[in-house]
Amino acid sequence: RLNGGLSRGDLGVYGAGTKVGKTTFAVSQVSEGFKGGKTMVYCYFEGKEDEEIIGKFQALWSGLTINEAKKIKNKGMVEMECKRFIKNAEDRGGKLIMKKFDSLNTKWADIENFLFNLEKIDGHKIDMVLIDYLELIQPTKQYGETNWHQAAPDILREIENVIAKDKL
């Protein structure tokens, strides 16, 4: 459904080369859901600088391009626009939860446990989860000297199993 987006229970995977805009795309998707009153969870990994990701959110929320936001002298204006964006999103019921994971040792079960705790223990109703950099998730099954592309089907199956059980 390219014209309708993803619904609860859908799994969408997107990929592209380096510096094509995957993180910017993820940040824009999370921002749109947050703005629309949804509970959005953005999972990312060490190696991504917090300042880089926060800068992308700030640029989107203040209506600037990322380059414009980097060059702007009056950071107070950007902060004011971001606070307005956040207040409007929260007034609609939006929640944004960000979580950084270890880029060397994270398995899908770690992310699943985090999401389970958010929903079952903290009481959040999660509308969408975006994982920025699926390739950094380690397979549960040990593959030895294999590369990620050989393990990817198993990792995606683990994610699909959680979705199918309506855990997400």
C-alpha positions in Angstrom: 0.0 0.0 0.0 2.3 2.7 -1.2 -0.4 5.3 -1.0 -1.6 4.3 2.5 1.4 3.7 4.6 2.0 0.9 7.1 -0.6 -0.3 9.5 -0.3 -2.1 12.8 1.1 -5.6 12.1 2.9 -4.5 8.9 6.6 -5.0 8.5 8.4 -2.5 6.2 12.1 -2.8 5.5 13.9 -0.2 3.5 17.6 -0.1 2.5 20.0 2.0 0.5 23.7 2.7 0.2 25.7 4.9 2.5 24.7 8.6 2.8 21.5 8.2 0.8 19.2 9.3 3.5 17.9 6.3 5.4 18.2 8.0 8.8 16.7 11.2 7.5 13.8 9.1 6.1 13.4 7.2 9.4 13.4 10.5 11.4 10.8 12.0 9.0 8.5 9.0 9.4 8.9 9.1 13.2 8.2 12.8 13.2 5.0 12.5 11.1 3.6 9.8 13.4 4.5 11.8 16.5 2.9 14.9 15.0 -0.2 12.9 14.2 -0.7 11.9 17.8 0.9 8.4 17.6 3.3 6.7 20.0 6.5 6.3 18.0 9.6 4.4 19.0 12.9 5.1 17.3 15.6 2.6 18.0 19.1 3.4 16.8 22.6 2.1 17.5 25.9 3.3 18.9 28.0 4.9 16.2 25.2 7.2 15.3 26.0 10.4 17.0 23.2 11.7 19.2 23.8 15.2 17.9 23.4 14.1 14.3 20.1 12.5 15.0 18.8 15.3 17.2 19.9 17.7 14.5 17.8 15.9 12.0 14.7 16.0 14.3 15.3 19.7 15.0 15.6 20.6 11.3 12.4 18.8 10.5 10.5 20.2 13.5 11.6 23.8 12.8 10.9 23.6 9.0 14.5 23.9 7.9 16.7 21.7 5.8 19.4 19.9 7.7 22.1 22.1 6.1 20.1 25.3 7.0 19.7 24.1 10.6 23.5 23.5 10.8 24.3 27.0 9.5 21.7 29.0 11.5 23.2 31.4 14.0 20.0 31.9 16.1 19.7 28.5 17.7 17.0 29.9 20.0 14.6 30.2 17.1 15.1 26.5 16.2 14.6 25.5 19.8 11.4 27.6 20.0 10.0 26.0 16.8 10.9 22.5 18.2 9.2 23.2 21.5 6.1 24.3 19.6 6.2 21.2 17.4 6.6 18.9 20.4 3.8 20.7 22.3 1.4 20.3 19.3 2.3 16.7 18.9 1.9 15.9 22.6 -1.5 17.8 22.7 -2.7 15.4 20.0 -1.5 12.5 22.2 1.8 11.9 20.5 4.7 10.3 22.2 8.3 9.9 21.0 10.5 7.3 22.6 14.1 7.1 21.5 16.5 4.2 22.5 20.1 3.7 21.7 21.3 0.1 21.5 24.8 -1.4 21.5 26.0 -1.7 18.0 28.0 -4.9 18.6 25.9 -7.1 20.8 22.2 -6.3 20.3 20.0 -9.2 19.4 16.4 -9.0 18.3 15.4 -10.3 21.7 16.9 -7.2 23.4 14.8 -4.9 21.3 11.7 -7.2 21.8 12.2 -7.0 25.6 12.6 -3.2 25.5 9.3 -2.9 23.5 7.5 -5.4 25.7 8.5 -3.4 28.8 7.3 -0.2 27.2 3.9 -1.7 26.4 3.2 -4.1 29.2 5.1 -2.5 32.1 5.1 1.2 31.3 1.6 1.1 29.6 2.5 2.7 26.3 0.4 1.7 23.3 3.1 1.6 20.6 1.9 2.6 17.1 5.1 2.2 15.2 8.7 1.1 15.7 11.5 2.3 13.5 14.8 0.5 13.8 17.6 2.6 12.3 20.1 0.1 11.0 18.7 -3.3 11.0 22.1 -4.7 9.9 23.4 -4.1 13.4 21.0 -6.6 15.0 22.8 -9.8 15.7 21.0 -13.1 14.9 19.9 -15.2 17.9 21.2 -18.3 16.1 25.0 -18.5 15.9 26.4 -18.5 12.4 30.1 -18.4 13.0 32.0 -16.5 10.3 28.9 -15.6 8.3 27.9 -12.2 7.1 24.7 -10.4 8.0 23.0 -11.0 4.7 23.0 -14.7 5.4 21.5 -14.1 8.8 19.0 -11.5 7.7 16.1 -13.9 6.8 16.3 -15.4 10.4 16.3 -11.9 12.0 13.3 -10.8 9.8 11.5 -14.1 10.7 12.0 -13.3 14.5 10.5 -9.9 13.9 7.6 -11.3 11.9 6.9 -13.9 14.6 6.5 -11.1 17.2 4.2 -9.2 14.9 2.1 -12.3 14.1 1.7 -12.9 17.9 0.3 -9.4 18.1 3.0 -8.5 20.5 3.7 -5.4 18.4 
